[in-house]
């Protein structure tokens, strides 16, 4: 499992954070229990299986909701 941290544009409301969390959780290969949106820091963290899903897939899911990913880190 890899760990990803995505830095988002500023989140304006808790419901937006919930939408992002739900979208990332729906991706096949993401460990659902690991998904955390840090509202005040405008970050989303999650663990994923790189053979099933990529960080780019998560970025696309977030972009589809109308949010921009500024940067990403994978460990």
N, C-alpha and C positions, 0 to 999 in steps of 0.2 A: 504494500500500500504506500502511496505517495501522499504527502500533505500539501495542500494548496492554500494560499492566502491571496485574495483578490482585493485590491484597493479600488473602491468605487468613487464616483462623483458623490458629493454630499447627499446623504439620504435626508429627505425632508419630513418623513412621517413613519411611525412604527408599522403601519399597514403596508407601506412600500417594502420595508425590511422583511415582513412576513411573506409577501409575494415572491421576493427573491429567494428566500429560504425554501419555499415550497417548490419553486422551479428547479433549483439545484437538486433537491431531494428526489425529484422525479427522474433524474438522469440515471440510466442503467450503468452501474459500475461505481456510483457514489455511495459511500457508507452513510446511510440516512441519519443515523444517530450522531454522526460527527459534524453535521452541518450546523454552523453557528454564524448568525449575522450579528456583528458588533455595531449596533446602531450609532452610537456616539463616535466611533472611529471610522465609520463608513467602510467596513471591511466584511468580507465573508470568508470563512475558513471551512475546509472540508477535507476528508480523506477520500481517496479514489483509487481504483484499479486501473492503471494506465493501459492495460490490455483491452479494456472495455470502453473507456471514456477518456477524453482529453480535457485539459484546461480550456482549450479553444471551444469545446462543446459547451462548457459552463458559461464562458463569455458570451457565446451566441444566445444561450437561453436567457441570460440577463439582458442582453441587448434587445431581445424580442419584447421585453417588458418596457423598453424605453429608457434603460439606464446604461451608463457608460462605465466600462472598466478602465481605470487609469493605468494600472500596472498589476502584474501577478508574480508570485514567487512560488516555486515548487521545491520541496525537500524530499 
